[in-house]
C-alpha cells in the first residue's frame, strides 16, 4: 500500500503514541470505513445536488444570476452633509 508522505507520517506518529503496530491501526480504520459504507454513510457527500435547479448552465451564468437584482445607486448631485457635524 502506498501513502502520501503526510498520511504516512501521521500514521506512524499515531502508532507510536498509541503503542500499536501500524497494521492494527490500518485494520481498524478499514473496518470502520467498510461498516460505514455498508450502512450507506461512507464518504458520500450528501449535500451535493441538494439545490438542483434543473438548469444545466447555472455555473456559467453565476455572475449574471448573483447580480441581476442589483441596481446602481441613484445619482444625487446634491451635496451631502454629515448629521451632527458642525462647521
Buried (B, 14 or more C-beta within 10 A) or exposed (E): EEEEEEEEEEBEEEBEEEEEEEEEBBEEEEEEEEEEEEEEEEEEEEEEEEEEEEEEEEEEEEEEBEEEEEEEEEEEEEEEEEEEEEE
